[in-house]
Amino acid sequence: MITAPQATTMLPADRVAALGYCPDCYTTGAVTLVVPGARRCQAHLVDQQLLVETTYGGQARLAVTVGARRRPTYPTGLQTPCVACAAAGVDRQGLPRDGEGSDPLCIPCWRGRADRQEAADRHRLVAELRERLDVDESAGCAACGEPDPVPSCWLCGYSWLAQARADHEHAQALEAAAVATQFALLAETTEAQQRVDALTAWIKRITETLAAFHAGDSWGRPVWLLADLLARDAAARTSRRGRPSALGRVGAVMAVNADRRSGRRAMPGRAATAELAGCGDTTRPVTDAWRRGEALGWCVRVEQGRRLSYAERCATGRSQARAVFDIAPVHRGDSAAQAAHIPAALDILADLLEHARTLLADAQERVDALAARTGGWVDYRERVRRQQMRRAVTAARDHARDQATNFRTPHTVSQAISVYSSLSRGLLISPPIAPTPSMNSRQSRRKDGASRSSTRAGVDRGCARPSSVQRPRPAQRHGGVSRPRRARPEWSAWAYDLARAAQGRWAWLRSVPLPRVAATLGAALGPDWTAESLDVWVRRARSRPLLVEPRDPVAYLRAVLEDALTGPDAPPHPAARHTRHQRVLAAMQAAVQRERRDQARADEVQRDQAAARPGRRSPAAEAALAAIRARTPGHLRRADRVAALDALAGGGECEWPDVAQPGGVRPPISRP
């Protein structure tokens, strides 16, 4: 749409239509092209006919073509479109509101123009009033002059929306901060509860250890392990001066944390050990105690602590790998020295139990404080359970200290009345402390009675050493004589590398422990073998392919090696199994040759004897006699049969009866 220039003279409507422009738009001051084939533009096209159509539901409605006028044209009344709406392409009727010759406007456009004019007049009046009163400060919006934001104003309405948006964003930030605080509080509560659970499990483990030691069970072995550490430390000391060492407490934590029966896989951690042993905030005493235990031979570090990789940290959830220790078995130490330090070990465990109870009480108070912050509380059952646990811990601690006070050094006595340790513990008969007699001796078993344990319950066995039920410990040796170590096999230097490479090449061996694969390969192969040469030789020597998932990988590996190394072809490298196979074949061939030689020699001797003694039956005569005996009828009497056989085969030459000829009569056999 093009705005027509202001001119003093107006062209007639026919002239404007002939030029191709809409006369109605020309009267309003706008120049608009007409619709092709018509005399008006699309907004002022009123001569199109209205059509009536019927819908699928049977309802009649007005239908107009695209771009046609959708408002019916009445024959009477003022038919003037709104100037502002026509400029926007909207078909809406208007009236000249300010008299004849003014712009025709519809009601919405007229009200908007009136409101804007009124606001402008109000702003002008306010400006004149300020000039008269000489007031420089603006009391309202610069656009509308209102002191408060008005949504209809383009300036103060925008500022009001911006302020509302800022308030909303601030409220959302506060809500997000509150949610983050709540999640942090929940995470802290969960961590505190996990600490309570860990301390509860630790207290339970110490309590079970003390109870098992009192009952003589094998689960009480940590007490003996700790006593062994104290005995080794006392034997290695050259002076009693100095401050109390943390070796006993750290060793007690390691002994209780390790396997209760074997003393292996002790991995309490450096920081956790310092906390449970009561070493304060520093871990230096723990490091010194570990070094001291290794120097005394009480423990061996089998795995070194290290920093985990990124993948390991993601999998385990921690950044450091703990060091792992294996504690020396009890039977490798001095039994008398261990028994002398049992009271000190019990005192240390009692102190650890008391310290753990203090840590647990602090952790429970923290959990209660965090629960109060989140609006929770501690129920009655939890309070009762905590009280019962405190009483049980106190009873276990007092009993351990009572054991340490009443414990006496064991000594070898007969099973008679003892006035030392037995009466102080309420026993009438001292328990046997001497080593258990050998189970292989029949005389000792009859002497000491039945080998089964007593079936009576509630009998206090005293301070007997722990013993396993399934695997009884043999009689311990006194005098500090250690058991000789077994020599390492020859294949230990190269079999592990070969086994590791074989596991990488054969997937069905990856689930088998490395020592078993190394032992199998080391017993069958030699140091010159590699995984590639082994794979090539196995596939060449065997006609069948290897299985993908055998049921027993070790047995299958042994069968594969047996099949590949016991064939007629020699392997590319020296192999122990092939060497043994060749030796067996050589021995078998030598035995066969020796047997053939002995048989030939025996036959020659028999022939010589038969030639030297003609009255004796030869082997051929013996065979013929056996055949005759087998063909003899069963109705003959035994004596007759024997006599006939002896008569027939009595000498070197056999006299056979006459054979009946065809057409003749067989003579009867005369009987004596």
C-alpha positions in Angstrom: 0.0 0.0 0.0 1.3 3.4 -1.0 0.2 6.6 0.6 -1.2 9.1 -1.9 0.4 12.6 -2.0 -1.7 15.4 -0.5 -3.1 17.5 -3.4 -5.5 20.4 -3.5 -7.7 18.8 -6.2 -9.1 15.2 -5.9 -9.4 13.1 -9.0 -12.9 11.6 -9.8 -13.6 8.0 -8.9 -14.0 6.9 -12.5 -10.6 8.3 -13.4 -9.0 6.6 -10.4 -10.6 3.3 -11.2 -9.5 3.6 -14.9 -6.0 4.1 -13.7 -6.2 0.8 -11.8 -6.5 2.1 -8.2 -9.2 1.7 -5.6 -11.4 4.9 -5.4 -12.4 4.2 -1.8 -8.8 4.0 -0.7 -8.0 7.1 -2.7 -10.5 9.1 -0.8 -8.9 8.1 2.5 -5.5 9.2 1.3 -4.1 5.8 0.4 -3.3 4.3 -3.0 -4.2 0.6 -3.4 -4.3 -1.5 -6.6 -7.7 -3.0 -7.5 -8.3 -6.7 -7.8 -7.8 -8.0 -11.4 -11.2 -7.9 -13.2 -12.8 -5.6 -10.5 -13.0 -1.9 -9.7 -12.2 -2.1 -6.0 -9.4 -3.5 -3.9 -9.8 -6.6 -1.9 -10.8 -4.6 1.2 -13.5 -2.6 -0.6 -14.8 -5.3 -2.9 -18.5 -5.3 -2.2 -20.0 -6.5 -5.5 -19.2 -10.2 -5.1 -22.2 -12.4 -4.5 -22.6 -14.5 -1.4 -23.2 -18.2 -1.9 -25.1 -20.6 0.4 -23.6 -24.1 0.9 -24.8 -27.1 2.9 -22.4 -29.0 5.2 -22.3 -32.8 5.7 -24.5 -32.4 8.8 -27.2 -30.8 6.7 -26.6 -27.3 8.0 -26.7 -24.3 5.6 -24.0 -21.6 5.8 -22.7 -18.7 3.8 -19.7 -19.5 1.6 -17.5 -16.8 0.0 -14.6 -17.1 -2.2 -11.1 -16.5 -1.0 -10.4 -12.8 -0.6 -14.1 -11.9 -0.9 -15.8 -9.6 1.6 -17.2 -11.5 4.5 -19.5 -8.8 5.7 -22.9 -8.4 3.9 -23.6 -5.0 2.2 -26.7 -3.3 3.4 -28.6 -1.0 1.0 -29.0 1.7 3.6 -26.6 3.2 6.2 -23.1 4.5 6.1 -20.7 2.0 4.5 -17.3 3.4 5.3 -14.4 1.1 6.2 -12.1 2.0 9.2 -9.0 3.7 8.0 -6.6 2.1 10.5 -8.1 -1.4 10.0 -8.0 -1.1 6.2 -4.4 -0.2 6.4 -3.8 -3.4 8.4 -5.9 -5.5 6.0 -8.8 -6.0 8.4 -12.4 -5.6 7.0 -14.1 -3.5 9.7 -16.6 -0.7 9.3 -16.0 2.8 10.9 -17.5 6.2 11.4 -16.1 9.7 11.1 -16.0 10.5 14.9 -14.9 14.1 14.6 -17.5 15.2 12.0 -17.7 15.1 8.3 -14.4 14.9 6.6 -12.6 13.2 9.5 -11.1 9.7 9.4 -13.6 7.0 9.8 -12.6 4.8 12.7 -14.0 1.8 14.4 -14.7 1.7 18.1 -11.4 0.0 19.2 -9.3 2.3 17.1 -11.2 5.4 18.2 -10.9 4.5 21.9 -7.2 3.8 21.5 -6.6 7.2 19.8 -8.7 8.9 22.5 -6.8 7.3 25.3 -3.5 8.3 23.8 -4.6 11.8 23.3 -5.9 12.0 26.8 -2.6 10.7 28.2 -0.7 13.2 26.1 -2.9 16.1 27.4 -2.4 14.9 31.0 1.4 14.7 30.5 1.3 18.2 29.0 -0.7 19.6 31.9 1.6 17.9 34.4 4.6 19.4 32.7 3.1 22.9 32.7 2.2 22.5 36.4 5.8 21.6 37.2 7.1 24.5 35.3 4.8 26.9 37.2 5.8 25.3 40.6 9.5 25.1 39.7 9.7 21.4 40.5 12.6 19.5 39.0 12.0 16.0 40.4 9.8 13.7 38.4 7.0 12.3 40.5 6.1 9.5 38.0 6.8 7.7 34.8 8.4 9.8 32.1 6.0 8.4 29.5 2.6 8.5 31.3 3.4 10.5 34.4 1.8 8.0 36.8 3.6 7.6 40.1 2.9 3.8 40.1 3.7 1.5 37.2 0.8 1.2 34.8 0.6 -2.0 32.7 -0.7 -0.1 29.6 2.3 2.2 29.6 5.2 1.1 27.4 7.8 2.4 29.8 6.7 1.8 33.4 4.7 -1.3 32.4 7.9 -2.8 31.1 9.8 -1.9 34.3 7.1 -3.5 36.4 7.3 -6.7 34.4 11.1 -6.7 34.7 10.8 -6.3 38.4 8.3 -9.1 38.7 10.6 -11.3 36.6 13.6 -10.4 38.8 11.5 -11.3 41.9 10.5 -14.6 40.4 14.1 -15.5 39.5 15.2 -14.6 43.1 12.4 -16.8 44.5 13.5 -19.7 42.3 17.1 -19.2 43.3 16.1 -19.3 47.0 14.0 -22.5 46.4 16.9 -24.1 44.6 19.3 -23.2 47.4 16.8 -24.7 49.9 16.6 -27.9 47.9 20.4 -28.1 47.6 20.7 -27.6 51.4 18.1 -30.3 52.0 19.9 -32.7 49.8 23.2 -31.9 51.4 21.6 -32.5 54.8 20.2 -35.8 53.7 23.7 -36.8 52.3 25.3 -35.8 55.6 22.7 -37.8 57.5 23.2 -40.9 55.3 27.0 -40.6 55.8 26.6 -40.3 59.6 24.2 -43.3 59.6 26.8 -45.3 57.7 29.4 -44.4 60.2 27.1 -45.6 63.0 26.6 -48.9 61.2 30.3 -49.4 60.7 31.1 -48.7 64.4 28.3 -51.0 65.4 29.7 -53.8 63.3 33.2 -53.2 64.7 31.9 -53.4 68.3 30.0 -56.6 67.4 33.2 -58.1 66.0 35.3 -57.3 69.1 32.5 -58.7 71.3 32.3 -61.9 69.3 36.1 -62.3 69.5 36.1 -62.0 73.3 33.2 -64.3 73.7 34.8 -66.9 71.4 38.1 -66.7 73.3 36.3 -67.3 76.6 34.4 -70.3 75.0 37.6 -71.7 73.5 36.3 -71.3 69.9 38.6 -70.7 66.9 37.0 -67.3 66.4 39.0 -66.1 69.5 42.3 -66.5 67.7 42.8 -62.7 67.3 43.6 -62.7 71.1 46.4 -65.2 70.5 47.6 -63.2 67.5 47.8 -60.0 69.5 49.6 -61.9 72.4 52.1 -63.2 69.8 52.8 -59.6 68.7 53.3 -58.5 72.3 55.6 -61.5 73.0 57.7 -60.8 69.9 58.0 -57.1 70.8 58.9 -57.9 74.4 61.6 -60.3 73.2 63.1 -57.8 70.8 63.2 -54.9 73.3 66.5 -54.1 74.9 65.2 -51.4 77.2 62.0 -50.7 79.1 62.3 -46.9 78.9 60.2 -44.7 76.7 56.6 -43.7 76.2 53.8 -46.3 75.8 53.7 -47.5 72.2 50.7 -47.7 70.0 51.9 -51.1 68.6 49.5 -53.1 70.8 46.3 -51.1 69.8 47.2 -51.0 66.1 48.0 -54.7 66.2 44.7 -55.4 67.9 42.8 -53.5 65.2 44.7 -55.6 62.5 44.1 -58.9 64.3 40.4 -58.3 64.8 40.0 -57.0 61.2 41.8 -60.0 59.7 40.3 -63.4 59.0 39.4 -64.9 62.4 40.8 -68.3 61.7 43.8 -67.8 59.4 44.8 -64.2 60.2 45.1 -63.3 56.5 43.8 -60.3 54.5 44.0 -57.6 57.3 43.2 -54.3 55.6 41.7 -51.9 58.1 43.2 -48.8 56.4 45.6 -46.2 57.7 43.0 -43.5 58.7 40.5 -46.0 60.0 43.1 -47.8 62.1 44.3 -44.5 63.6 40.7 -43.6 64.6 39.8 -47.1 66.0 43.1 -47.3 67.9 42.7 -43.9 69.4 45.8 -42.4 67.9 44.2 -39.0 67.3 44.3 -37.1 64.0 47.7 -38.3 62.9 48.5 -41.5 61.1 52.2 -41.6 62.0 51.8 -44.1 64.9 50.0 -46.5 62.5 52.8 -46.3 60.0 55.4 -46.9 62.7 53.4 -49.9 64.1 53.1 -51.5 60.7 56.8 -51.1 60.1 57.5 -52.6 63.6 55.2 -55.5 63.0 56.9 -56.3 59.7 60.3 -56.1 61.3 59.3 -58.5 64.0 58.0 -61.0 61.4 54.5 -60.8 62.9 52.9 -59.7 59.6 53.8 -59.6 55.9 52.5 -56.9 53.5 51.1 -58.8 50.5 49.5 -55.8 48.8 50.9 -52.2 48.8 48.6 -49.3 49.1 48.4 -47.1 46.1 46.4 -44.4 44.4 43.7 -45.8 42.1 43.2 -44.9 38.5 40.2 -43.1 37.2 38.4 -46.2 36.1 39.1 -47.9 39.5 37.9 -44.8 41.3 34.7 -44.8 39.3 34.2 -48.5 40.1 35.1 -48.6 43.8 34.1 -45.0 44.9 37.4 -44.4 46.7 40.7 -42.8 45.6 43.2 -45.0 47.5 43.7 -48.8 47.7 44.4 -50.1 51.2 47.4 -52.1 52.1 46.8 -55.8 52.8 48.7 -57.7 55.5 48.9 -61.5 56.3 49.5 -62.1 60.0 51.8 -65.0 60.9 50.0 -68.1 62.3 50.0 -68.7 66.0 51.9 -72.0 65.9 55.0 -70.3 64.5 55.6 -68.4 67.7 56.5 -69.3 71.2 53.5 -70.8 73.0 54.7 -70.0 76.5 55.5 -66.4 75.7 52.1 -66.0 74.0 50.3 -67.3 77.0 52.2 -65.0 79.3 50.9 -61.9 77.3 47.3 -63.0 77.1 46.2 -60.7 80.0 47.8 -57.7 78.2 46.0 -58.6 75.0 42.7 -58.8 76.8 43.3 -55.4 78.4 44.0 -53.9 75.0 40.9 -55.4 73.5 38.8 -54.1 76.4 40.3 -50.6 75.9 39.5 -50.8 72.2 35.9 -51.8 73.0 35.5 -48.8 75.4 37.0 -46.4 72.8 34.7 -47.8 70.1 31.7 -47.3 72.4 32.7 -43.7 72.9 33.0 -43.2 69.1 29.6 -44.8 68.6 27.9 -42.6 71.2 29.3 -39.5 69.4 28.2 -40.8 66.0 24.7 -41.5 67.4 24.5 -38.0 68.8 25.4 -36.5 65.4 22.7 -38.6 63.7 20.1 -37.4 66.2 21.2 -33.8 65.7 20.9 -34.1 61.9 17.5 -35.9 62.2 16.3 -33.0 64.4 17.3 -30.5 61.7 15.3 -32.4 59.1 12.3 -32.6 61.4 12.7 -36.2 62.5 13.2 -37.9 65.9 14.5 -41.1 67.5 11.8 -43.6 68.2 11.4 -45.6 71.4 12.6 -48.9 69.8 15.9 -47.3 68.7 16.5 -45.9 72.2 15.8 -49.3 73.7 18.2 -51.0 71.3 20.9 -48.5 72.0 20.5 -49.0 75.8 20.7 -52.8 75.4 23.8 -52.5 73.2 25.5 -50.2 75.8 24.8 -52.8 78.5 26.2 -55.6 76.4 29.3 -53.7 75.6 29.9 -52.8 79.2 29.4 -56.5 80.2 31.8 -57.7 77.5 34.4 -55.1 78.6 34.1 -56.0 82.3 34.3 -59.7 81.5 37.5 -59.2 79.4 39.2 -57.2 82.2 38.1 -59.9 84.7 39.6 -62.5 82.4 42.8 -60.5 82.2 43.0 -60.2 86.0 42.3 -63.9 86.8 44.4 -65.3 84.0 47.4 -67.3 85.0 50.3 -68.5 82.9 49.5 -72.0 81.7 51.7 -74.9 82.8 51.8 -78.6 82.1 49.9 -80.5 84.8 47.9 -83.7 85.0 44.2 -83.6 85.0 43.8 -83.2 88.7 42.7 -80.5 91.1 44.6 -77.2 90.5 44.6 -74.3 93.0 45.8 -71.7 90.5 43.8 -70.7 87.5 41.0 -73.2 87.8 39.6 -72.2 91.2 39.8 -68.5 90.3 37.6 -69.2 87.2 35.1 -71.5 89.0 36.6 -74.7 87.7 37.1 -77.8 89.8 39.4 -79.6 87.3 42.2 -77.9 85.4 41.9 -78.2 81.7 44.5 -80.1 79.8 47.3 -77.7 78.7 49.8 -80.2 77.5 50.0 -80.8 73.7 47.4 -83.2 72.3 48.8 -86.7 71.8 49.3 -87.9 68.2 46.1 -89.3 66.6 48.2 -91.9 64.8 49.1 -93.7 68.0 46.6 -96.4 69.0 48.1 -96.8 72.4 47.7 -93.1 73.3 44.1 -93.2 72.1 43.3 -96.1 74.4 45.2 -94.4 77.2 43.5 -91.0 77.0 40.0 -92.3 76.3 37.6 -91.5 73.4 38.8 -89.1 70.7 35.4 -87.4 70.5 34.7 -84.2 72.4 32.3 -84.1 75.3 28.6 -83.7 74.5 27.9 -81.9 77.8 26.9 -78.2 77.3 27.8 -75.4 79.6 31.2 -76.8 80.6 33.9 -74.1 80.9 37.0 -75.4 79.1 39.2 -72.6 80.5 41.8 -70.9 78.4 42.3 -73.7 75.9 43.8 -72.7 72.6 41.5 -72.3 69.6 41.3 -75.4 67.3 39.5 -75.9 64.1 36.8 -78.5 64.0 37.2 -79.6 60.3 41.0 -79.4 60.2 42.5 -80.1 63.7 45.8 -78.5 64.3 48.7 -81.0 64.9 50.7 -81.0 68.1 52.7 -77.9 68.5 56.5 -78.2 68.8 58.3 -76.5 71.7 61.7 -75.1 71.9 61.4 -72.6 69.0 62.0 -75.3 66.2 60.3 -73.9 63.1 59.0 -76.1 60.4 61.3 -76.2 57.3 59.9 -74.4 54.3 59.0 -76.3 51.2 61.4 -75.7 48.3 60.0 -73.7 45.4 59.4 -75.7 42.2 61.7 -75.2 39.3 59.0 -73.9 37.0 58.1 -71.0 39.4 60.6 -68.7 37.5 58.9 -69.0 34.1 55.6 -70.7 34.4 53.7 -67.7 35.7 54.6 -65.6 32.7 53.6 -68.4 30.3 50.3 -68.9 32.2 49.5 -65.2 32.0 50.2 -65.2 28.3 48.1 -68.4 27.8 45.2 -66.8 29.6 45.4 -63.8 27.3 45.4 -66.1 24.2 42.8 -68.7 25.4 39.7 -67.0 26.8 38.5 -70.2 28.5 41.4 -70.0 31.0 40.7 -66.5 32.3 38.4 -67.7 35.0 41.0 -70.1 36.4 43.4 -68.8 39.1 46.8 -68.0 37.8 48.7 -70.4 40.2 46.7 -73.4 39.0 47.4 -72.6 35.3 51.1 -72.1 36.1 51.4 -75.4 37.9 49.7 -77.3 35.1 51.8 -75.7 32.4 55.0 -75.9 34.5 54.6 -79.7 35.1 54.1 -80.4 31.4 56.3 -77.9 29.5 59.7 -76.3 29.7 61.2 -72.8 30.0 61.6 -72.4 26.2 57.9 -72.5 25.4 55.8 -69.4 24.6 52.0 -68.9 24.3 52.2 -68.7 20.5 54.3 -71.8 20.1 52.0 -73.7 22.5 48.9 -72.7 20.6 50.4 -73.6 17.2 51.7 -77.0 18.5 48.4 -77.9 20.2 46.4 -77.1 17.0 48.8 -79.0 14.9 49.1 -82.1 17.1 45.4 -82.5 17.8 42.9 -83.3 15.1 40.0 -81.8 17.0 39.6 -78.0 17.6 39.7 -76.5 21.1 36.5 -76.0 23.0 35.2 -72.5 23.6 33.8 -73.0 27.1 34.9 -76.3 28.7 33.2 -77.3 31.9 36.4 -77.8 33.9 39.1 -75.6 32.3 42.1 -77.0 34.3 41.2 -80.7 33.6 40.6 -79.8 29.9 44.0 -78.1 29.8 45.6 -81.1 31.3 43.9 -83.4 28.8 44.9 -81.1 25.8 48.6 -81.2 27.0 48.4 -84.9 27.5 47.1 -85.4 24.0 49.5 -83.0 22.3 52.7 -84.2 24.1 52.2 -88.0 24.0 52.0 -88.4 20.3 54.6 -89.9 17.9 55.9 -86.4 16.8 58.4 -84.5 18.8 57.4 -81.0 20.0 59.4 -77.9 18.8 60.8 -77.3 22.3 61.8 -79.7 25.2 58.8 -80.6 27.3 58.7 -82.5 30.6 55.6 -84.4 29.7 57.0 -85.5 26.3 60.3 -86.6 28.0 58.4 -88.7 30.5 56.4 -90.2 27.7 59.5 -91.2 25.8 61.0 -92.7 28.9 57.8 -94.8 29.5 57.8 -95.9 25.8 61.5 -96.9 26.1 60.8 -98.8 29.3 57.9 -100.6 27.8 59.9 -101.6 24.7 62.7 -102.9 26.9 60.2 -104.8 29.1 58.7 -106.4 26.0 62.1 -107.3 24.6 63.2 -108.7 28.0 60.0 -110.8 28.2 60.5 -112.2 24.7 64.1 -113.0 25.5 63.1 -114.7 28.7 60.3 -116.7 26.9 62.7 -117.8 24.2 65.2 -118.9 26.9 62.5 -120.8 28.8 61.3 -122.5 25.6 64.9 -123.5 24.9 65.3 -124.9 28.4 62.1 -126.9 28.1 63.2 -128.4 24.8 66.6 -129.3 26.3 64.9 -130.9 29.3 62.5 -132.9 27.0 65.4 -134.2 25.0 67.3 -135.2 28.2 64.2 -137.0 29.8 62.3 -138.9 27.1 59.9 -140.4 29.5 58.4 -137.0 30.4 55.6 -135.6 28.3 56.5 -132.8 26.0 54.4 -129.6 25.7 52.8 -130.9 22.5 51.8 -134.1 24.3 50.4 -132.1 27.1 48.3 -130.1 24.7 47.0 -133.2 22.9 46.2 -134.8 26.3 44.2 -131.7 27.3 42.2 -131.9 24.0 41.5 -135.6 24.5 40.3 -134.9 28.0 38.0 -132.2 26.7 36.4 -134.6 24.1 36.0 -137.6 26.5 32.2 -138.4 27.0 30.8 -137.6 30.4 29.0 -140.9 31.0 32.4 -142.7 31.5 33.6 -143.2 35.0 36.4 -141.1 36.3 38.7 -144.0 36.9 38.1 -145.5 33.5 38.6 -142.2 31.8 41.8 -141.6 33.6 43.1 -145.1 32.9 42.2 -144.8 29.2 43.8 -141.4 28.9 47.0 -142.6 30.7 47.1 -145.7 28.5 46.7 -143.5 25.4 49.3 -140.9 26.4 51.4 -142.9 28.8 54.7 -142.9 26.8 56.5 -140.9 24.3 54.4 -142.7 21.5 50.6 -142.9 21.7 48.8 -146.2 20.7 45.6 -145.2 19.0 42.7 -147.7 18.7 41.8 -149.2 15.3 39.6 -147.0 13.2 36.5 -148.5 11.7 36.8 -148.7 7.9 33.8 -148.3 5.5 31.8 -151.5 5.3 33.5 -153.0 8.3 32.6 -153.5 12.0 34.3 -151.6 14.8 35.7 -153.9 17.5 34.3 -153.4 20.9 36.4 -151.7 23.5 37.5 -154.2 26.2 37.0 -153.1 29.7 39.0 -154.5 32.6 
